[in-house]
Amino acid sequence: MTEASNDNHSTIAILLAQYGQRVVIPVEQVCRDYFSHLDPAKFVRKVNEGAIAIPMMRVEASQKSAKGIHVADLAEWLDARREAARKECRQLAA
């Protein structure tokens, strides 16, 4: 297993512990914990516009159905943001 793969599994485990074994995390909780500068409506708009590159899902096909983020997708997004920050730090230190 690669280091990135191990990191992703660690991130998923931490998120599962944080969200009580939930697989799909409601948008409101994701906003509260990771996008506190956005309200849920603005977060959904940014995801739909592609400004935030994270898959968002509905439990049902209905437009009124609750929206959420799969724990694996949130873990992948967080790990990608971490890697981008690490890359930037290495460039600044060089």
Buried (B, 14 or more C-beta within 10 A) or exposed (E): EEEEEEBBEEBBEEBBEEBEEBEBBBBBBBBEEBBEEBEBEBBBEBBEEEEBEBEBEEEEEEEEEEBBBBBBBBBBBBBBEEEEEEEEEEEEEE
